[in-house]
């Protein structure tokens, strides 16, 4: 997913959760990881602020959580945008290929085209 903060885009993979980074987030914000993740699902202002803090830190910016909370580091939640990034096609998927039937296993390519005789 791409997250736009004030018009600047950052990649965010919700499945990427390095322990060292999550511990750093808990230390900096005082917010437990589970509470943050739950807050993201509900869209709380605090969780969105921590997400911005995390993305800025991943980008090499030294912004403190206190500066975000106080407004010293300006963060306008109305300017945060979320865009899903499409999954790349799998190795057996090709444009225009017929789709597999619902009974086909995930490792099986779609049906072949019928030959015209």
Long-range contacts (C-beta under 8 A, 24 or more apart in sequence): 1-82, 1-83, 1-84, 1-85, 2-82, 2-83, 2-85, 3-51, 3-55, 3-80, 3-81, 3-82, 3-83, 4-79, 4-80, 4-81, 4-82, 4-83, 5-52, 5-55, 5-56, 5-75, 5-79, 5-80, 6-74, 6-75, 6-76, 6-79, 7-79, 10-55, 10-58, 10-59, 11-85, 12-51, 12-55, 14-40, 21-54, 21-58, 24-57, 25-50, 25-53, 25-54, 28-53, 28-64, 28-65, 29-53, 29-65, 45-77, 48-77, 48-80, 49-75, 49-77, 52-80
